[in-house]
Amino acid sequence: MNASVRDSKAQSGSLNRGKSFFVIVIVLLLMANIVTVGFLVYSYLGREDSVQQFVNEYPLLDPARNFVAQKHFIVNVQPLREDLQALVKEFGESSVSLYVEFLNTGANIAINPDIYIWPASLAKVPLAMAVMKKIEAGDWNLGNELVLLPGDRNEESGSEDSPLSEYPFGTRFTIEALLEELLINSDNTAYYMLIRNIHADELNQIVDDLGFDALFSDDGKVSAKEYSRMFRALYNASYLTREHSEMILEWLDESTFDDYLSHDLSKETRFPHKYGEKIDLRVYLDSGIVYLPNRPYLITVMVNGQPGELLDADRERAIQFMRGVSKKVYDYFTAD
């Protein structure tokens, strides 16, 4: 047998071995995928059986109760209530509206629920919800574009790097981009662009559908307790779909503002929130959900400052009060 024939056979054998190895790898990958899918299906069915077993055993209880340990069901918040009442009394009772709710049980604290305060940028959350509802109805989609007009421009807020107010008139922005700027950077220009294209009836629909009759006073003010229901509706996805509720909360979680309630929270603790302030009106507000592991809670603090103080001193006093409230609540719900 000459050398060329031997080389040819050697190459053929090598090629066949290569093909065999390739086939084996493909088969092993397919088997691994089958095992993985099977495990996931088994786990899912097992979870379904577990939930069904729980439902059958306790048919009148919330099925979600099966997923949270008893120690995470806090019902007694009276010690915390007394601590917060003391803080409010020291600060000035007539200047504060405060609400805290432990979401696993609904245990809550409402201090001055009848005091209504100008919402400032907190009004951006119901606007975002109205926009999402319009999208769910099929009237808009996130990729639709709106045009920046002269009446939309507002330089009081927005991203430090590129607020929308710096763009030339006629610039087009997608609704998704406007919602991001609205909720992450509290951009007022985004607010005016969106609200110009939303009918008042579409905003009122939130109030009607969720029974928020007491959300706004006749002069447009809000209380901490009533406003907190907005975040509860997002948390429960009771007004918008889960997808759109999650999107709004994700954007709110990206806010970098931490002067108020989020200042002393750990960086690992997620806190989708909306802050607001109107310095000339001496109004300072913050509201959101603190996602402690297995112990999420809702917190809203609204402050009316003191007219007799200098503006900087007044804001600093409100800041320290809010941080004090936030720490009290955080420490209480993280205690074993």
N, C-alpha and C positions, 0 to 999 in steps of 0.2 A: 504493500500500500504506500503510495507516494506521500510526500509531506503535505501537499496541498489538500489531499483527501482527508488526511488525519486532522489538519487544521480546521477543515470545514466541519467535520464531525464534532470536533471539540467545541467549536463555536455554537453548533446546533444544540449540543448537550447543555452548554452554559446558558443558552437562550431558554431552553425548556425548563432548566432549574430556576431561572429568573421568573418565568411565567408562573411556575408552581408556587414559588415564594410569594409572588404578588397575589395569586388566588387565595393562598392561605391567610395572608394579611386581610384581604377583603372579607373572607369568611369570618375571621376572628372579630373584625370590627362589626360585622352584621350581628354576630352572636352577642357581642357586648351591648349593642343597641337594643337588641331584643330583651336581654336581661334587665337593662335599665328601664325600658318602657314597662316591662312586666312588674318590676319593683314599684314604679310610680303608680301603676294601676292598682296593684295590691294595696299600697299605702293609702291611696285615695279611697278605695272600697272599704278598707279597714277603718278609715276615719269616718266614712259615711255610716258604717255599721255601728261604730262607737257612738256617734251622734244619735243615730236612730235608737240605740239601746238606751241612751240617756233619756231621750224623749219618751220612750215607752215606759221607762221607770218613773219619770217625773213629768207627766204629760202637761201639767199646768205651769211649768217653769220655763224661763227663757233658755233656749238651747245653748246660747252663748255662755251660760253659767258653767258649762262643762270645760271651758278653756282657760278659766282664770282661777287660781288657787284662792282658798278662803281668806288667807292673810291679806290679799289684795282688795278685799271688799270692805273698805272703810266706811262706816256709817256714822261714827261719833266724831263730829267736828266742833263740838262745843268749846273745848280748850282753845282751838284755833280762832273760833269766833270771838272769844273774850280777848285774846291777844290783838286781833285786828281792830276790835272796838276801841281798845286802849290807844292804839296808834292813831286811829281816826279822831278820837277825842282830843289827843294832844295836838294834832295838826290843825283841827278846826272842822267840826262835824258838818257845818253847813256848806263846806267847800268840796265835799267828796261824795262820789257815788262808786260803790265797790261791789263786785260780785265774784264769788269763787264757787266752782262746782266740781266735785269729784265724779268723774264720768262713769266709773264702774257701778256706782250705786245711786247717783243723783243727789247725794248729800251735798248741801249747798249753804252758802252764807251770803246774805244780801244786806248790805248796809246802805242806808239812804236810797232805796230803790225808786223813790218818788222824786229824787233830784235829777233834773234833766240839764244836760250840758251840751254846748255847741259841738258837733261831732268832728269838725275839721276833716282831716283825711280819712277818718273812719268811714265816711260816706262812700269810699271807693270800693269797699267790699260788696255792698248790695248792688252797686253798678256792675261790677264784674259778674255777679250772679245773674243779673238781668241780661247781660250780653250772652252768657253761656246758655241761658234759657232760649234766647233768640236763635242761637246756633242749633240747639236741640230740636227746635220747631222747624228747622230747615230753611229759615229765612236768611241766615248768614252761614258762612263757614269760616274757620280760623284763617284761611288763606285770602279771604276778601280784603280789599285795600280801601282805606279811607284817606282823604286828602287833607293836609294841613292848611287851614285857612287863617287869615289874620286874627280873627276873634278867638282862636284856640290857644294862641301863644300865651304862656305864663312862665315867668322865670324864677318863681319862688321855690321850686323843688325839681327833683329829677336827678339823674346820674351826674356825678361830678365830672366824669370824663366827656360825656356827650349827651346832655339833656336834649329832649326833643325840641325845646324852644330855640335851639341854635340852628335848626335846619331851616332852609328857605321855604317860603310859602309855596304850596303846590307839591311838596314832597309827599309821596304816598307811603303809607305804612300798613302792613297787614294787621288784622285784628289781633292775631296772636302776639305780634310784637308790641302792640299797644297795651294789651293785658299784662304782658311781662313788665313793661315799664311802669304801668299803673300800680302793680302789686309789689314788685321788687324794689323799685326806686321811688315810689309814691309820686310819679311824674304828673304834675297838674295839667300839662299840655295834653298828655294822653287822656286824662280825665275829660277835658273839654271836647276833645275830638270824638270820644265815645258817646258822651252824654248828648252831644248835638245830634247824634244819629239814633238815639233811643227815645221812644215816645214815653211820655209820663205814665201812660197806662201800663207799659211794660215794667216800669219800676213799681207801680202800685200792685202789680200782679203778685210780687213777692209777699207783700203785706197781706193780700187777700188769701193767697194759697196757703200760707203758713200760719195765718191767724195772728199776724204781728200788728194788731190794731193799735197797740200802745207803744210801738217802736219809736215813732216820731211824735213829738208834741206839735201843737199848731204852729209854733214858730221854728220847726225843723230841728229841735234839740232831741237828744237821746239820753237814756239812763243806762247804767252799766248792766243791770239785770236784763233789760229788754234787748240790748245790743248783743249780749252774750248768746242769745238764741240763734243769732246768725251763724256763729261758729259751730253751735251744736248741730244746726241743719247741715253744715258742711261735713262735720265729723260723722254724722249718721247717714250722709248722702240721701237725705229725705226729700230734698227739693230738686237737686240736679242728679244726673247719673253718677255712678261711682267714678267713672273716668274723669268727668269734668269737675267733680268735687275734689278729687285728688290733685288735678292740675292746679286749681286755685290754691289749695293748701301748700303744694310744692313751691309755687311762686312766692307765697307769703313767707315760707321758711327760708327763702334765699335773701330776705332783707338783711342788710348789714347794720341797720340802726340798732344800737344797744344801750342808749342812754337810760332807758326806763326799766321795764320789767325783766328784760333779758340780760342785763348787765352782769349779774352774778351767777347766771346759769352756766353749767359746764358746757364746753364747746361740743361735747358729744350729745347733749340734750337737744332734741329738735323742738323748735318753738315757732310754728307758723303764726305770725301775728301781724296786726296792723296798728301802727302808731299814728298819732295825730297831734298837732300842736298849732295853735294860733297865738303867737306871742303877744300881739297887740290886744287880744281879748283875754290873755292870761289863761289860756286853755291848754291842758296837757293830758293826753290820753294814750292808753295802750291796752290791747285786747288780743288774746290768742289762746292756743292750747299748748300746754307743756306736756311733752310725751315722755314722762318717766316710764321706765320699763314696767309694764303691767299695771301702771298707776297713772294714767293720763288725767289731767285736770284742766279745767277752763278757768281763766282768770281775766278780769276786766277791771281796770282802775281809771277813773275819770276825775280830774282835779280842776277846780276853778281857783286861780291864784288870788292873792290879796292885793287890792288896788293901791294900798298905801306903800308897797315896797317897790324898790327899783326892779326893773324887768329881769335883769340878770340874776339878782338875788332871789326873786320870786320863782324863776324857773329852777334854780338850783335847789331851792327848798322842796319844790314838787318832785324833782329827781330823787332826792334823798328819801322822801316819803314813799315813792313808788318802789324803790329798791328795798326799803325796809319791809314793805308789804310782801313783795315777791320772795324775799328770803324767809320770812315767817311761814309762808305757805309751802315753799319748797322743803324747808326743814321738817315741817309737820308730816308731809306725805312721803318723805324718804325715811322717816323713822320706822323701825321695825315694830 
